[in-house]
């Protein structure tokens, strides 16, 4: 059965959202009334924001840190709605959050990565939203599990929510990396492949954890045809009570949006089409040749496995593998390929080769 077939497009959610990409911006946390209103007013003056975001309940890794101002923050967001033309969005993590936020006429809910990771929490949230007509944004779970992400959204869909969007905010890294969370773009790309018409936004602030990297990730998301961006902005990031390093001032936010290139998803220019199609045909032909060569390589791998089995030799030959890595990376670099790409490709092929030889050796 096809799921998500009647999802409502983002540009049909509200009157003030007429085209893509949708831009959501605001501070990580609502800290004071003055901070919330000042940030909202400055962002509205950029004329680039559709929805103002601010967390009032903050799920923290350890107690004792700033966990949000709670319900009084919703009063401040109501003032934002009164004094600007912006819609407002908050994070909800429990049915109690939902009930309180609905009393204050919050326009959009988002569900954080920690909550998405817990099916029990998602089911309780879904129950609390039955009969409620409100847009809900669902961030990806902490771990790169696309089925967990889809399942969380499916629970909301089954509860009757049709204004839904996914938010890619990256995945928690096992080891420290340049960015706060690993983008793993292949996961949202697979999501888009499965559900062509399902809106998906990018949260570059939480992917990068550093404001100087936000533009690069934002551009990448737009080039991958994401439907919008969710960016953290604070009137005074240096004084922020949470995630100070990844928040832009409204002025920096405005400059970032101005420097982004918003490309079209398709061009009907006949010259463009006539030049693109032959190039795509070349790629199709090369891909088929690559698959044929990989198949031939695996046939040889199986033959080597037979010889190793007969002579009781181990599958992994470390010196041989080190030689392959060294010589192939060198050859790849000379051909204009990046070292990282060649290494990952070789590791993937080697993993499959080991599996093939394991199957050969375990034959009775």
C-alpha positions in Angstrom: 0.0 0.0 0.0 1.3 3.4 -1.0 1.8 5.7 2.1 1.9 9.5 2.2 -0.1 9.7 -1.0 -2.2 12.7 0.1 0.4 14.8 1.9 -0.4 18.5 1.6 2.4 20.5 -0.1 4.1 23.2 2.1 2.9 26.0 -0.1 -0.7 25.0 0.8 -0.2 25.2 4.5 -0.6 28.9 5.0 -1.4 32.0 2.9 2.0 33.6 3.4 3.9 30.6 2.0 3.5 30.7 -1.7 6.6 29.2 -3.1 9.7 27.1 -2.3 12.0 27.2 -0.6 10.4 27.8 2.8 12.7 29.5 5.3 12.4 28.9 9.0 14.6 31.0 11.3 14.9 32.0 14.9 16.9 31.3 18.1 17.8 27.9 19.4 15.9 28.8 22.7 13.5 31.5 23.8 15.5 33.1 26.6 13.8 36.4 27.4 10.9 38.3 25.9 13.2 41.1 24.7 15.5 38.6 23.0 12.6 36.8 21.3 10.9 39.9 20.0 14.1 41.7 18.9 15.3 38.6 17.0 11.8 38.1 15.4 11.5 41.8 14.3 15.0 41.9 12.9 14.4 38.7 10.9 11.1 40.0 9.6 12.9 43.0 8.3 15.0 40.8 6.1 11.8 39.8 4.2 13.3 36.3 3.9 11.6 34.4 6.7 8.3 32.5 6.6 8.2 31.0 10.1 9.9 32.1 13.3 11.3 29.2 15.4 12.2 29.1 19.1 12.6 26.3 21.6 10.7 26.7 24.9 11.3 23.1 26.1 14.9 22.0 25.6 15.9 18.3 25.8 19.4 18.4 27.3 21.8 15.5 27.5 22.4 16.2 31.2 20.3 17.9 33.9 21.4 21.2 35.4 21.9 22.9 32.0 19.4 25.4 30.5 16.3 23.4 29.7 14.1 26.2 28.4 11.7 28.7 29.9 8.6 26.6 29.3 5.1 28.0 29.0 5.9 31.6 29.5 7.9 31.4 26.2 4.7 30.7 24.4 3.3 34.0 25.6 6.4 35.7 24.0 5.7 33.9 20.7 2.1 35.1 20.8 3.6 38.7 21.0 5.7 37.8 17.9 2.6 36.9 16.0 0.9 40.2 17.2 3.8 42.4 16.3 5.1 40.8 13.1 3.7 38.9 10.1 5.6 35.7 11.0 4.2 32.4 11.9 5.7 30.6 14.9 7.1 27.1 15.5 8.2 25.2 18.6 9.5 21.8 19.4 7.2 19.4 21.2 8.3 16.2 22.9 5.3 15.1 25.0 1.5 15.1 24.8 1.6 17.7 27.6 3.7 20.0 25.4 1.1 19.6 22.6 -1.8 20.4 24.8 -0.2 23.6 26.2 1.1 24.8 22.8 -2.4 24.4 21.2 -3.8 26.7 23.9 -1.4 29.4 22.6 -2.3 28.9 18.9 1.3 27.9 17.9 1.3 27.5 14.1 3.8 24.7 13.6 5.3 21.9 15.7 8.6 20.2 15.1 9.8 16.9 16.7 13.4 16.6 17.7 15.9 13.9 16.8 15.8 12.3 20.3 12.0 12.0 20.3 12.0 10.7 16.7 14.3 7.9 17.9 11.8 6.6 20.4 8.7 4.8 18.8 6.9 4.9 22.2 7.2 8.7 22.4 6.2 9.1 18.8 3.1 7.0 19.3 2.0 9.0 22.3 2.6 12.2 20.4 0.6 10.9 17.5 -2.4 10.1 19.8 -2.3 13.6 21.2 -2.5 15.0 17.7 -5.6 13.1 16.5 -8.1 15.5 15.1 -5.6 18.4 15.2 -5.0 20.3 11.9 -1.4 21.6 12.4 1.8 21.2 10.4 4.4 18.9 12.0 8.1 18.8 11.0 9.9 15.6 11.9 13.7 15.7 12.3 15.7 12.5 11.5 16.6 10.2 14.4 20.0 10.5 16.0 21.2 7.3 14.2 21.1 6.9 10.4 18.1 4.6 10.4 15.8 5.6 7.6 13.1 3.2 8.6 13.0 4.7 12.1 12.5 8.1 10.5 9.8 6.9 8.1 8.1 5.0 11.0 7.9 8.1 13.1 6.3 10.1 10.3 4.0 7.2 9.5 2.6 7.3 13.1 1.7 10.9 12.7 0.2 10.2 9.2 -1.9 7.4 10.7 -3.2 9.9 13.3 -4.6 12.0 10.5 -1.8 14.6 10.1 -1.5 15.6 6.4 0.7 18.7 6.8 3.9 16.9 7.3 7.6 17.5 6.4 10.8 15.7 7.2 13.8 17.7 8.5 17.4 16.5 7.8 19.6 17.6 10.7 22.4 15.1 10.3 23.4 12.1 12.4 25.4 11.7 15.6 29.0 10.8 14.8 30.8 8.0 16.6 34.0 10.1 16.6 34.5 13.8 16.5 34.3 15.4 13.0 34.5 18.8 11.5 30.8 19.1 11.9 28.5 18.6 14.9 26.5 15.9 13.0 27.4 13.9 9.9 25.3 14.9 7.0 25.2 11.5 5.3 23.3 13.0 2.4 22.5 9.5 1.0 19.9 9.1 3.7 17.7 12.0 2.8 18.3 11.3 -0.9 16.9 7.8 -0.3 14.0 9.3 1.5 13.2 11.6 -1.4 13.6 8.7 -3.8 11.0 6.7 -1.8 8.5 9.5 -1.4 8.9 12.0 -4.3 6.2 14.4 -3.2 7.0 14.4 0.5 8.5 17.8 1.6 12.0 17.7 3.2 13.8 20.6 4.8 17.4 20.9 5.9 18.6 22.1 9.3 22.2 23.2 8.5 22.7 24.7 12.0 22.5 21.3 13.7 24.5 19.6 11.0 27.4 22.0 11.2 27.4 23.2 14.8 29.4 26.1 13.5 28.0 29.2 11.8 30.9 29.5 9.4 29.9 26.2 7.7 26.1 26.9 7.5 26.3 28.4 4.0 28.1 25.5 2.5 25.6 23.0 3.8 22.6 25.2 3.0 23.7 25.4 -0.6 24.2 21.7 -0.8 20.7 21.1 0.4 19.2 23.5 -2.1 21.2 21.9 -4.9 19.8 18.6 -3.8 16.3 20.1 -4.3 15.3 20.3 -0.6 12.1 22.2 0.0 13.5 24.7 2.5 15.9 25.5 5.3 15.6 25.7 9.1 18.4 28.1 10.4 19.1 29.2 13.9 19.4 33.0 14.4 19.9 35.0 17.6 20.0 38.8 18.1 23.2 38.3 20.3 24.6 34.8 19.8 27.6 35.4 22.1 25.1 35.6 25.0 23.0 32.7 23.9 22.2 30.1 26.6 22.4 27.2 24.2 24.1 26.4 20.9 25.9 29.8 20.7 28.4 28.6 18.1 25.9 27.7 15.5 23.6 30.8 15.7 23.7 33.6 13.2 22.8 37.2 13.9 19.8 38.4 11.7 22.3 40.5 9.7 24.5 37.4 9.1 21.4 35.4 8.3 20.3 38.0 5.7 23.8 37.9 4.1 23.8 34.1 4.0 20.5 33.9 2.2 21.6 36.6 -0.3 24.7 34.6 -1.1 22.8 31.4 -1.8 22.0 30.3 -5.3 18.4 29.2 -5.7 18.4 27.0 -8.8 15.5 25.6 -10.7 14.6 21.9 -10.6 14.3 21.8 -14.4 14.9 23.9 -17.5 12.8 23.9 -20.6 15.5 25.6 -22.6 15.9 23.5 -25.7 19.6 24.1 -26.0 20.1 22.9 -22.3 18.0 19.8 -23.0 19.8 18.9 -26.2 23.2 19.1 -24.5 22.2 17.4 -21.3 20.7 14.2 -22.8 23.8 13.0 -24.7 25.9 13.5 -21.6 23.4 11.4 -19.6 23.5 8.7 -22.2 27.3 8.6 -21.9 26.9 8.2 -18.1 24.4 5.4 -18.6 26.8 3.6 -20.9 29.8 4.0 -18.5 27.7 2.8 -15.6 26.9 -0.4 -17.5 30.5 -0.9 -18.2 31.4 -0.4 -14.6 28.9 -3.0 -13.5 30.2 -5.5 -16.1 33.8 -4.9 -14.8 32.8 -5.3 -11.2 31.0 -8.6 -12.1 34.2 -9.8 -13.8 36.3 -8.8 -10.8 34.0 -10.8 -8.4 34.3 -13.8 -10.6 38.0 -13.7 -10.3 37.6 -13.1 -6.5 35.6 -16.4 -6.3 38.3 -18.2 -8.2 41.0 -16.9 -5.8 38.8 -18.1 -3.0 38.7 -21.6 -4.4 42.6 -21.6 -4.5 42.8 -20.3 -1.0 40.4 -22.9 0.3 42.2 -25.8 -1.3 45.5 -24.6 0.1 44.1 -23.6 3.5 45.1 -19.9 3.2 43.4 -17.1 5.0 41.0 -14.8 3.2 42.6 -11.5 4.4 46.1 -11.0 3.0 47.1 -7.8 4.7 50.2 -6.9 2.7 48.2 -7.5 -0.6 45.4 -5.2 0.7 47.8 -2.5 1.8 49.4 -2.6 -1.6 46.1 -2.3 -3.4 45.1 0.7 -1.2 48.4 2.5 -1.8 48.7 1.9 -5.6 45.0 2.4 -6.4 44.7 5.7 -4.4 47.8 7.0 -6.2 46.4 6.0 -9.6 43.0 7.6 -8.7 44.6 10.9 -7.6 46.5 11.0 -10.9 43.2 10.6 -12.7 41.7 13.5 -10.9 39.7 11.5 -8.2 39.8 12.4 -4.6 41.7 10.2 -2.1 38.6 9.9 0.1 36.4 8.7 -2.7 38.9 6.1 -4.0 39.5 4.8 -0.5 35.8 4.4 0.3 35.2 2.7 -3.1 38.0 0.2 -2.5 36.8 -0.5 1.0 33.3 -1.3 -0.4 34.7 -3.6 -3.1 37.0 -5.3 -0.6 34.2 -5.9 1.8 32.2 -7.6 -1.0 35.2 -9.6 -2.0 35.7 -10.9 1.5 32.1 -11.9 1.6 32.4 -13.7 -1.7 35.5 -15.6 -0.6 33.9 -16.5 2.8 30.9 -18.0 1.0 33.3 -20.1 -1.2 35.3 -21.3 1.8 32.2 -22.3 3.8 30.8 -24.4 1.0 30.4 -28.0 2.1 
